[in-house]
Amino acid sequence: MPKHLSDLIHNDFIHAGDIIFFTFKKNTFYGTITEHGFIQRTKHKQESIFGTTCFDTLTRWTETCLQERLQEYNTRYSAWRRVKHHRTGMSLENIHNKMVQKQLISQRHIEGARLQQLVRLQQMETCELKTQLEDAHQALDKWHDWWRNHSGNTPPPVRLVSPPAQSPKEDVEEEDVEVVEAPDTPQTAVWFPPGKLDATAVKNMDPRAIAAYVHAFFT
């Protein structure tokens, strides 16, 4: 079944006015999604190109950009996999897969090829989430090493507070993450992650505290 941007709009996965983009050989092209799933207002290097022309498919849009601006005529370009949604950072292929997965789950009776498709989509989503978790652990390890190299035994400015053990039948309020003021020296304005962190601990952390110290680290 062919894919259409209008399907993503009608199912509220993207919206009219959203920006999409793709990059080819360090050249980035931007476009705006219209109400009925067309693409217009194309830009390249901050310059508006193609005037008021609207494109009805991602393939026509990407091919026109590559051919008329870069003189690339023999390029096999997978538009749905390469074009990304600016607001979410996801490829339109991934967004479309999520839409299909939601539609399949909503069906009461599913079997055969559609059941296999749903299982495949869920496996793909699991793989992506696992990769994100692995990348997060690697980033935490790098921050951990950076802190030890620059601060030695100095206590970190933020400490993770593990939530108390909860009984399944008891409602216990979650504890807030304790935030400690960072020292005056610039090198200590960094969040110190523990060596190992599981997914449950991550969910109970205050994202504002993490964002503040990660921002300080990279700026």
C-alpha positions in Angstrom: 0.0 0.0 0.0 1.5 3.4 -1.0 2.3 5.8 1.8 0.8 9.3 1.9 1.6 12.3 4.2 -2.1 13.0 4.3 -2.6 9.7 6.3 -0.2 10.9 8.9 -2.1 14.2 9.2 -5.5 12.6 9.4 -4.3 10.3 12.2 -2.7 13.3 14.1 0.9 12.0 13.8 2.0 15.2 12.0 0.2 18.5 11.4 -0.2 21.1 8.7 2.6 23.7 9.1 5.2 21.2 10.4 8.7 21.4 8.9 10.4 18.4 7.3 14.0 18.2 6.1 16.6 15.9 4.6 20.4 16.2 4.1 22.4 15.0 1.1 26.2 15.6 0.9 26.0 18.3 3.5 23.2 20.1 1.7 20.0 20.4 3.8 16.6 21.0 2.3 13.5 22.1 4.3 9.9 22.0 3.4 6.5 22.8 5.0 3.6 20.3 5.2 0.3 21.7 4.0 -3.2 20.9 5.1 -3.7 18.0 2.6 -0.3 16.5 2.8 1.5 18.5 0.1 5.0 20.0 0.5 5.7 23.6 -0.3 7.9 26.5 0.7 11.1 24.6 0.0 14.3 26.1 1.3 18.0 25.4 0.6 20.8 27.4 2.4 18.2 29.8 3.8 17.0 30.5 0.3 13.4 29.9 -0.8 13.4 27.8 -4.0 10.7 26.5 -6.4 8.4 29.5 -5.7 4.9 28.5 -4.9 5.3 24.9 -6.3 3.6 22.2 -4.2 4.8 18.6 -4.3 2.3 15.7 -3.8 4.9 13.1 -2.7 8.1 12.9 -0.8 9.8 11.2 -3.7 9.0 14.0 -6.2 10.1 16.6 -3.6 13.4 15.0 -2.9 14.2 14.2 -6.5 13.4 17.7 -7.6 15.7 19.1 -4.9 18.6 16.8 -5.8 18.3 17.2 -9.5 17.6 21.0 -9.9 19.8 22.2 -7.1 22.7 19.7 -7.0 22.5 18.2 -10.5 22.3 14.7 -9.0 20.4 12.6 -11.5 21.4 9.0 -10.8 20.8 8.8 -7.1 18.5 6.2 -5.5 17.2 8.1 -2.5 14.8 6.5 -0.1 12.7 9.6 0.7 10.6 8.1 3.6 13.7 6.8 5.4 15.8 9.9 4.9 13.3 12.8 5.3 12.8 13.7 9.0 10.1 15.5 10.9 11.8 18.6 12.4 9.7 18.8 15.6 10.3 15.2 16.7 13.5 14.4 14.9 12.0 11.1 13.7 12.1 9.9 10.1 8.8 9.8 8.3 9.2 6.1 7.9 9.3 5.6 11.7 6.3 7.9 12.1 4.4 5.9 9.5 5.3 2.6 11.2 4.0 3.9 14.5 0.7 4.9 12.8 0.4 1.4 11.3 1.2 -0.2 14.6 -1.5 1.8 16.3 -4.1 0.9 13.7 -3.3 -2.8 13.9 -3.4 -2.9 17.7 -6.9 -1.2 17.6 -8.3 -4.1 15.5 -10.2 -6.7 17.5 -9.3 -9.6 15.3 -5.9 -9.8 13.6 -4.2 -12.7 12.0 -2.0 -13.9 9.2 0.1 -11.3 7.4 -1.2 -8.4 9.5 -0.4 -10.2 12.7 3.2 -10.8 11.4 3.4 -7.1 10.4 2.4 -6.0 13.9 4.9 -8.3 15.6 7.6 -7.0 13.2 6.8 -3.4 14.0 6.8 -4.1 17.8 10.1 -5.9 17.5 11.6 -2.9 15.6 10.3 -0.5 18.3 11.9 -2.7 21.0 15.2 -2.7 19.1 15.2 1.1 18.8 14.4 1.6 22.5 17.1 -0.9 23.5 19.6 1.1 21.4 18.6 4.3 23.0 19.1 2.8 26.4 22.5 1.5 25.5 23.5 5.0 24.2 22.2 6.5 27.4 24.4 4.2 29.5 27.4 5.0 27.4 26.8 8.7 27.8 26.4 8.3 31.6 29.7 6.4 31.7 31.5 9.2 29.8 30.1 11.8 32.2 31.2 9.6 35.1 34.7 9.4 33.8 34.9 13.2 33.1 33.8 14.0 36.7 36.4 11.7 38.2 39.2 13.1 36.0 38.4 16.7 36.8 37.1 16.5 40.4 38.7 13.5 42.0 36.9 12.7 45.2 34.8 15.9 45.3 31.1 15.1 45.9 28.9 15.6 42.9 26.4 18.4 42.8 23.5 16.1 42.2 22.8 12.8 44.0 20.3 10.2 42.8 17.9 9.2 45.5 16.6 5.7 45.0 12.9 5.3 45.6 11.9 3.1 48.6 10.6 -0.4 48.0 6.9 -0.4 47.4 4.3 -3.0 48.1 2.1 -3.7 45.0 -1.0 -3.0 47.2 0.2 0.2 48.8 0.2 3.7 47.3 3.5 5.4 48.2 4.4 8.9 47.1 7.5 9.1 45.0 10.5 10.9 46.5 11.8 13.9 44.8 15.4 14.0 43.5 17.6 16.0 45.9 19.3 18.8 44.1 22.5 20.2 45.6 23.8 23.6 44.7 26.9 23.4 42.4 30.2 24.9 43.7 31.5 28.1 42.3 34.2 26.5 40.1 32.9 25.9 36.5 34.3 22.4 36.4 31.9 21.1 39.1 28.7 22.4 37.4 28.1 18.9 36.1 25.6 16.2 37.0 27.4 13.1 38.3 25.7 9.9 37.3 26.2 6.7 39.1 28.3 4.0 37.5 25.2 1.8 36.8 21.6 3.0 36.3 18.6 0.9 35.5 15.5 2.1 33.7 13.4 2.3 36.9 15.9 4.7 38.5 15.9 6.9 35.3 12.1 7.3 35.4 12.3 8.6 39.0 14.9 11.2 38.3 14.0 14.9 38.1 14.5 15.7 34.3 14.9 19.4 35.2 17.9 18.7 37.4 19.5 16.5 34.7 18.9 19.0 31.9 20.4 21.9 34.0 23.7 20.1 34.6 24.0 18.5 31.2 23.4 22.0 29.7 26.2 23.4 32.0 28.5 20.5 30.9 28.2 21.2 27.2 28.2 25.0 27.5 
